[in-house]
Amino acid sequence: MLDYGQHNVLGIGVNAIDYEAAVDRIITAAKNHSPMAVTALAVHGVMTGVLDREHHYRLNQFDLVCPDGQPVRWALNRLHRGTFDGPPLSDRVYGPELTLRLCAQAAKDDVPIFLFGATEEMLQQFADRLCERFEGLRIVGKRASAFRQITSDEREELAEEIRASGAEMCFVGLGCPRQEIFAYEMKEHLSMPLIAVGAAFAFHAGMLEQAPPWMQKNGLEWFFRLTREPGRLWRRYLYLNPAYVSLLALQKLGIYRRKCDGGQSPSKELMFG
């Protein structure tokens, strides 16, 4: 179990952590009914915080930011290896895989879960497949996204629905950065971990194909997804990937020195539901 704490990756505090430690921290918070905001960031997620001062602030308020992408894990090892009191991270903490491991542990420990996000069809298929895979898993509630910004009254209604379900852990699948905004703003209303897991809903519902393991291992998942959705993703990868690599080089050289305690507190709520 490796947990070396949070470290600066382009001004975003990312946890140098492995699956075992991440699952342990989240399940412990669930059992203790402790508020907790969790996300798993790949390059795109990190860059959303680099480019937006308010989102930079949000991400740095999270309790656990897992290195979802291999390039984020590589950055932790290359930039901060000297501060680790053990071996380097040998694997990322991939949101879809973290979801499965959390569900497996939740089934063993009888931790009830709530699912929020996606469409009705995807949500139902996701829930069905999780229950088929993990005997004893209790999904006590689920709600599809409205795919729009919601009002404060709607937010309180949703929070009450989640609380009343008896859930002790909530998975959020709204896509980046909406799911991180949701977890950040909802944390103070719910005494449980809120885990932003992005495409895990679509992958495990069988509605979106995952990259082959060899591509995932070598940090090429972005290329696989680009070939599937070029019209939607080409701008993201054309601009953000080179910018990420360039800024990391500058951080390694000590030229880029953005701090994790900077950013700007959001001027208004942007809750998506």
C-alpha positions in Angstrom: 0.0 0.0 0.0 1.6 3.3 -1.2 0.4 6.7 -0.2 3.0 9.5 -0.4 0.6 12.4 0.0 -0.2 15.1 -2.5 2.4 16.6 -4.8 2.5 19.5 -7.2 1.8 18.7 -10.9 1.5 22.0 -12.8 0.0 23.6 -9.7 -2.5 20.8 -9.0 -2.1 18.7 -5.9 -2.1 15.1 -7.1 -1.9 12.2 -4.7 1.0 9.8 -5.2 -1.1 6.8 -4.3 -1.9 3.2 -5.4 -5.2 1.4 -5.7 -5.0 -0.3 -2.3 -4.4 2.9 -0.4 -7.0 4.8 -2.4 -9.7 2.2 -1.8 -8.8 2.0 1.9 -9.1 5.8 2.4 -12.4 6.0 0.5 -14.1 3.0 2.2 -12.9 4.3 5.6 -14.4 7.7 5.0 -17.7 6.0 3.9 -17.9 3.9 7.0 -17.2 7.0 9.2 -19.8 9.1 7.3 -17.1 11.6 6.5 -17.4 14.2 3.6 -14.8 13.5 1.0 -14.3 14.8 -2.6 -12.4 12.3 -4.8 -11.4 12.5 -8.5 -9.1 10.7 -10.9 -7.4 13.1 -13.3 -5.8 12.3 -16.6 -4.0 15.0 -18.7 -7.2 16.7 -19.7 -8.4 16.9 -16.0 -5.1 18.5 -14.9 -5.1 21.0 -17.7 -8.6 22.1 -16.9 -7.1 23.3 -13.6 -4.1 24.9 -15.3 -6.2 26.9 -17.7 -9.0 28.0 -15.3 -8.2 29.9 -12.1 -11.4 28.9 -10.4 -11.2 25.3 -11.3 -7.5 25.3 -10.1 -8.9 26.4 -6.8 -11.6 23.7 -6.8 -9.3 20.8 -7.6 -6.9 21.8 -4.8 -9.7 21.5 -2.3 -10.2 17.8 -3.1 -9.3 15.3 -0.4 -8.0 12.8 -2.9 -6.8 13.4 -6.5 -5.8 10.1 -8.1 -3.3 9.9 -11.0 -5.8 8.5 -13.6 -3.5 8.8 -16.7 -0.1 7.2 -17.1 1.4 10.7 -18.0 0.2 12.0 -14.7 1.8 9.0 -12.9 5.0 9.5 -14.9 5.0 13.2 -13.9 4.7 12.3 -10.2 7.6 9.9 -10.4 9.8 12.2 -12.5 9.1 15.4 -10.5 8.8 14.0 -7.0 10.5 10.6 -6.8 13.1 12.0 -4.5 10.5 12.8 -1.8 8.9 9.3 -1.7 9.9 7.1 1.2 9.5 4.0 -0.9 9.4 2.7 -4.4 8.1 4.8 -7.3 4.4 4.4 -8.4 4.3 1.3 -10.6 0.7 1.9 -11.9 -1.8 4.7 -12.2 -5.1 4.8 -10.3 -7.5 4.6 -13.3 -11.1 5.8 -12.5 -12.9 2.9 -14.1 -10.7 0.3 -12.4 -11.0 2.2 -9.1 -14.8 2.0 -9.5 -14.7 -1.8 -9.7 -12.3 -2.1 -6.7 -14.5 0.2 -4.6 -17.6 -1.8 -5.5 -15.9 -5.1 -4.7 -14.9 -3.7 -1.2 -18.3 -2.1 -0.7 -20.0 -5.5 -1.4 -17.7 -7.1 1.2 -18.2 -4.4 3.8 -21.9 -3.8 3.1 -21.3 -0.1 2.1 -24.4 1.0 0.2 -23.8 3.2 -2.9 -25.6 5.8 -4.9 -25.1 6.4 -8.7 -25.4 9.8 -10.1 -25.0 10.9 -13.7 -25.3 9.7 -17.3 -28.6 8.8 -19.1 -31.3 6.6 -17.7 -30.4 3.8 -20.1 -26.7 4.0 -19.3 -27.3 4.3 -15.6 -29.6 1.2 -15.6 -27.1 -0.9 -17.6 -24.3 0.2 -15.3 -26.2 -0.7 -12.2 -27.3 -4.0 -13.6 -23.7 -5.0 -14.5 -22.3 -4.0 -11.2 -24.8 -6.1 -9.3 -24.2 -9.0 -11.6 -20.4 -8.8 -11.0 -20.4 -8.1 -7.3 -22.6 -10.3 -5.2 -24.1 -8.5 -2.2 -23.5 -5.0 -3.6 -26.3 -2.7 -2.6 -27.1 0.1 -5.0 -29.7 2.0 -2.9 -30.4 4.8 -5.3 -29.5 6.3 -8.7 -30.4 9.3 -10.7 -29.6 10.3 -14.2 -28.2 13.7 -15.1 -30.5 16.5 -16.2 -27.6 17.7 -18.4 -27.8 21.3 -17.3 -26.9 23.6 -14.5 -29.3 23.0 -11.5 -30.7 25.5 -9.0 -29.9 25.6 -5.3 -33.4 24.2 -4.6 -32.8 21.3 -7.0 -29.4 20.7 -5.4 -30.9 20.4 -2.0 -33.6 18.1 -3.3 -30.9 15.9 -4.9 -28.8 15.9 -1.7 -31.9 14.9 0.3 -32.6 12.1 -2.1 -29.1 10.8 -1.7 -29.2 11.1 2.1 -32.6 9.4 2.3 -31.4 6.5 0.2 -29.1 5.4 3.0 -26.1 5.5 0.7 -22.6 5.9 2.3 -20.8 6.5 -1.0 -21.7 8.2 -4.3 -20.2 7.7 -7.7 -20.5 10.7 -10.0 -20.3 10.4 -13.8 -20.8 13.7 -15.5 -17.6 14.1 -17.4 -14.7 16.5 -16.7 -15.0 19.2 -15.4 -18.7 19.1 -14.5 -18.3 16.1 -12.2 -15.5 17.8 -10.3 -17.6 20.9 -9.9 -20.5 18.7 -8.6 -18.3 17.0 -6.1 -16.7 20.2 -4.9 -20.1 22.0 -4.4 -22.0 19.0 -3.0 -19.3 17.9 -0.5 -20.6 20.2 2.2 -24.1 18.8 1.8 -23.3 15.1 2.1 -21.4 13.1 4.7 -19.9 10.6 2.4 -17.3 10.2 -0.3 -18.2 11.7 -3.7 -16.1 10.0 -6.3 -15.9 11.5 -9.8 -15.1 8.6 -12.1 -15.9 10.0 -15.6 -16.2 7.4 -18.3 -16.5 4.5 -15.9 -20.3 4.7 -16.2 -20.1 4.3 -20.0 -17.3 1.7 -20.0 -18.9 -0.6 -17.5 -22.4 -0.2 -19.0 -20.9 -1.6 -22.2 -21.7 1.6 -24.2 -18.2 2.8 -24.7 -15.2 0.7 -25.7 -12.0 0.8 -23.6 -8.5 0.9 -25.1 -6.6 -2.3 -25.2 -4.4 -3.0 -22.1 -1.2 -2.4 -24.0 -2.3 1.1 -25.1 -3.4 1.9 -21.5 -0.1 0.8 -20.1 1.8 2.9 -22.6 -0.2 6.1 -22.1 -2.0 5.8 -25.5 -5.5 5.7 -24.3 -6.0 9.2 -25.6 -5.1 8.1 -29.1 -7.6 5.2 -28.9 -10.4 7.5 -27.8 -9.4 10.1 -30.5 -9.9 7.4 -33.2 -13.4 6.7 -31.8 -14.6 10.3 -31.3 -12.3 12.5 -33.5 -14.9 15.3 -34.1 -15.4 15.8 -30.3 -11.8 15.2 -29.0 -9.3 16.4 -31.6 -9.1 19.9 -30.2 -8.6 18.6 -26.7 -5.7 16.4 -27.6 -4.1 18.6 -30.3 -3.7 21.5 -27.8 -3.7 20.1 -24.3 -1.3 17.2 -24.7 1.6 19.3 -26.1 0.9 22.0 -23.6 1.0 19.5 -20.7 4.4 18.1 -21.8 5.9 21.5 -22.3 4.8 22.8 -18.9 6.1 19.7 -17.2 9.5 20.2 -18.7 9.4 23.8 -17.5 8.4 22.7 -14.0 11.2 20.1 -14.0 13.6 22.9 -14.9 12.2 25.2 -12.2 10.8 27.7 -14.6 7.1 26.9 -14.1 6.4 27.3 -10.4 2.7 27.5 -10.0 1.6 26.7 -6.4 -1.2 24.5 -5.3 -2.6 27.1 -2.9 -3.3 29.7 -5.6 -6.2 30.0 -7.9 -9.4 32.0 -7.3 -12.3 30.9 -5.1 -15.3 30.5 -7.4 -17.4 33.6 -7.6 -20.7 31.6 -8.0 -22.0 28.1 -7.9 -22.1 26.2 -11.2 -23.6 22.9 -10.0 -24.4 20.6 -12.9 -27.0 17.9 -12.4 
